[in-house]
Amino acid sequence: MNVKNDPPYVSSEEPVLRGSDFLLQILEKARAENGIEIDAIIGHRGRIGVAFTLLILALPTIIPLPGPFGMVFGTCLAIVALQMLWGADRLWFPAFIGRRRLPLKVVEAMARVGHPWVLRAEGWLENGRLGLLTGKSARILLAIPILLLAVLIALPIPFGNTVPALAVILIAISLAERDGLVVLFAMGVAVAACVTSYLLFGAAHSALSTAMAG
């Protein structure tokens, strides 16, 4: 194995690293390189690799940024969910996605908004609580709601990203800390995301129909 080609935070074993610290690592790397490729954020294996990748892909979609970020990151989340469904130990992206570069301003906005929130959330977590809900079999089952949430994030629903992204973020930090109780809470938020997206889509469709009729 050529260690030189791996990201500096890759380990053959699951590292002792929290999501809030991982965000700071990504920010530091992005500042050094004036941006960061998606491939550079998926260095970890197993549970930690899944958790950190979900976290870093969901956070930008909760922030109101111009451009097709919902579609891009929703697609990436869907790819992660499909790999989780197959029980993949290490995640990957097709080259045309993995080489996509996140601008420094996006990473800075993500860290500025997301880091304090993730840090506070980590204070509520309890490592090992209902641990069965964060094991490998549970991660395979979690792939199904994550895939649905990824589709909701990718859809062009006005203001429709926030609640689905919040559900994915909660799943991510619960996996990172092995807190199954937060997984259950995240499932409740996922249900709320589906209801909210349905209502927002209905409202947007109604407004569009009214405008066209007028």
VMD Tcl script that draws the C-alpha trace (Angstrom):
set ca {
  {0.00 0.00 0.00}
  {1.37 3.38 -0.99}
  {0.68 5.60 2.01}
  {1.70 8.73 0.09}
  {-1.38 8.52 -2.11}
  {-3.86 8.35 0.77}
  {-5.53 11.33 2.44}
  {-3.71 12.32 5.64}
  {-6.61 11.12 7.82}
  {-6.93 7.61 6.35}
  {-6.44 4.70 8.71}
  {-6.81 0.97 8.22}
  {-8.71 0.94 11.52}
  {-11.60 3.13 12.60}
  {-10.00 6.31 13.96}
  {-10.87 8.12 17.13}
  {-12.20 11.25 15.45}
  {-15.44 13.15 15.91}
  {-17.50 14.72 13.16}
  {-16.78 18.24 14.42}
  {-13.02 17.59 14.22}
  {-13.42 16.07 10.77}
  {-15.09 19.27 9.55}
  {-12.10 21.29 10.74}
  {-9.73 18.92 8.91}
  {-11.71 19.35 5.70}
  {-11.71 23.14 6.13}
  {-7.94 23.21 6.70}
  {-7.32 21.06 3.61}
  {-9.69 23.18 1.49}
  {-7.93 26.39 2.56}
  {-4.55 24.92 1.72}
  {-5.72 23.86 -1.75}
  {-8.32 26.60 -2.42}
  {-11.09 24.01 -2.54}
  {-11.38 20.25 -2.18}
  {-12.36 17.33 -4.40}
  {-15.16 15.02 -3.28}
  {-12.77 12.06 -3.50}
  {-10.64 13.68 -0.79}
  {-13.39 13.41 1.84}
  {-14.02 9.66 1.69}
  {-10.76 8.29 3.11}
  {-12.18 6.38 6.10}
  {-13.49 2.83 6.02}
  {-16.49 1.17 7.67}
  {-18.91 2.95 9.98}
  {-16.76 6.07 10.33}
  {-16.33 6.33 6.56}
  {-20.08 6.16 6.01}
  {-20.83 8.61 8.84}
  {-18.31 11.27 7.79}
  {-19.23 11.02 4.11}
  {-22.94 11.42 4.88}
  {-22.15 14.38 7.13}
  {-19.96 16.23 4.64}
  {-22.41 15.67 1.77}
  {-25.54 16.65 3.70}
  {-24.25 19.82 5.38}
  {-23.98 21.95 2.18}
  {-27.61 21.21 1.30}
  {-28.90 22.63 4.56}
  {-27.24 25.98 3.77}
  {-28.97 28.28 1.23}
  {-26.32 28.46 -1.51}
  {-26.78 29.48 -5.16}
  {-26.43 26.83 -7.83}
  {-27.56 23.20 -8.27}
  {-26.04 22.01 -4.98}
  {-29.16 20.06 -4.00}
  {-29.05 17.99 -7.17}
  {-25.28 17.41 -6.97}
  {-25.13 16.42 -3.31}
  {-28.44 14.56 -3.43}
  {-27.01 12.43 -6.25}
  {-23.84 11.81 -4.22}
  {-25.91 10.80 -1.18}
  {-27.91 8.39 -3.35}
  {-24.66 6.77 -4.53}
  {-23.56 6.38 -0.89}
  {-26.96 4.88 0.04}
  {-26.73 2.30 -2.75}
  {-23.25 1.27 -1.58}
  {-24.53 1.02 2.00}
  {-27.33 -1.22 0.76}
  {-24.70 -3.58 -0.63}
  {-22.72 -3.46 2.62}
  {-19.67 -1.77 1.11}
  {-16.77 -1.39 3.56}
  {-15.25 1.57 1.71}
  {-17.12 4.13 -0.33}
  {-16.22 5.36 -3.82}
  {-17.59 7.72 -6.45}
  {-17.39 7.61 -10.25}
  {-14.50 9.72 -11.49}
  {-16.71 12.45 -12.97}
  {-18.24 12.99 -9.50}
  {-15.20 12.24 -7.34}
  {-13.14 14.85 -9.18}
  {-15.82 17.49 -8.74}
  {-14.31 20.31 -6.70}
  {-16.09 22.02 -3.84}
  {-15.24 25.74 -3.86}
  {-13.53 27.08 -0.76}
  {-16.47 29.41 -0.03}
  {-18.81 26.40 0.11}
  {-16.53 24.53 2.53}
  {-16.13 27.67 4.67}
  {-19.91 28.21 4.79}
  {-20.43 24.56 5.65}
  {-17.90 24.70 8.49}
  {-19.14 28.07 9.76}
  {-22.76 26.95 9.98}
  {-22.32 23.23 10.55}
  {-19.42 22.98 13.01}
  {-21.11 24.70 15.99}
  {-24.31 22.75 15.39}
  {-22.51 19.38 15.12}
  {-20.38 20.20 18.16}
  {-23.49 20.88 20.27}
  {-25.21 17.75 18.98}
  {-22.19 15.63 19.91}
  {-22.61 16.82 23.49}
  {-26.00 15.08 23.63}
  {-24.77 11.79 22.21}
  {-23.88 8.72 24.24}
  {-21.43 6.24 22.73}
  {-22.77 2.70 22.51}
  {-26.39 3.51 23.40}
  {-28.66 1.03 21.55}
  {-25.56 0.04 19.62}
  {-27.38 -2.58 17.52}
  {-29.00 0.28 15.60}
  {-25.60 1.48 14.37}
  {-24.01 -1.87 13.45}
  {-23.34 -3.09 9.91}
  {-26.74 -4.78 9.52}
  {-28.47 -1.61 10.72}
  {-26.45 0.49 8.27}
  {-27.72 -1.68 5.42}
  {-31.31 -1.04 6.53}
  {-30.62 2.68 7.00}
  {-29.61 2.85 3.34}
  {-33.29 2.75 2.35}
  {-34.42 5.93 4.17}
  {-31.14 7.65 3.24}
  {-31.83 6.89 -0.43}
  {-35.31 8.38 -0.13}
  {-33.92 11.46 1.63}
  {-31.27 11.81 -1.08}
  {-33.99 11.87 -3.74}
  {-35.88 14.56 -1.79}
  {-32.70 16.65 -1.54}
  {-32.04 16.30 -5.27}
  {-35.56 17.34 -6.28}
  {-36.01 21.04 -7.13}
  {-38.56 21.63 -4.36}
  {-38.38 25.22 -3.01}
  {-36.98 25.14 0.56}
  {-37.24 21.35 0.39}
  {-33.64 20.51 1.29}
  {-33.52 21.53 4.92}
  {-35.49 18.83 6.74}
  {-34.21 15.87 4.63}
  {-30.63 17.13 5.08}
  {-31.18 17.45 8.84}
  {-32.33 13.82 8.97}
  {-29.20 12.67 7.10}
  {-26.95 14.74 9.39}
  {-28.57 13.16 12.46}
  {-28.03 9.69 11.00}
  {-24.40 10.59 10.28}
  {-23.52 11.81 13.77}
  {-25.42 8.94 15.39}
  {-23.37 6.44 13.36}
  {-20.14 8.26 14.19}
  {-20.88 8.06 17.93}
  {-22.71 4.68 17.86}
  {-25.82 6.22 19.40}
  {-28.84 4.20 18.30}
  {-31.30 6.38 20.19}
  {-30.44 9.28 17.87}
  {-30.97 6.94 14.90}
  {-34.57 6.49 16.08}
  {-34.98 10.25 16.42}
  {-33.50 10.69 12.93}
  {-36.14 8.30 11.55}
  {-38.81 10.56 13.02}
  {-37.20 13.55 11.30}
  {-37.07 11.52 8.06}
  {-40.84 10.97 8.24}
  {-41.29 14.70 8.88}
  {-39.07 15.39 5.86}
  {-41.30 13.29 3.60}
  {-44.43 15.07 4.85}
  {-42.81 18.51 4.55}
  {-41.54 17.83 1.03}
  {-45.00 16.63 -0.04}
  {-46.62 19.78 1.33}
  {-44.00 22.07 -0.23}
  {-44.31 20.34 -3.59}
  {-48.09 20.64 -3.42}
  {-47.87 24.33 -2.55}
  {-45.38 25.01 -5.37}
  {-47.52 23.10 -7.86}
  {-50.64 24.99 -6.78}
  {-48.87 28.36 -7.05}
  {-47.53 27.48 -10.51}
  {-50.96 26.34 -11.71}
  {-52.53 29.57 -10.42}
  {-49.88 31.70 -12.11}
  {-50.30 29.90 -15.44}
  {-54.09 30.16 -15.22}
  {-53.83 33.89 -14.54}
}
mol new
graphics top color blue
foreach p $ca { graphics top sphere $p radius 0.5 }
foreach p [lrange $ca 0 end-1] q [lrange $ca 1 end] { graphics top cylinder $p $q radius 0.2 }
display resetview
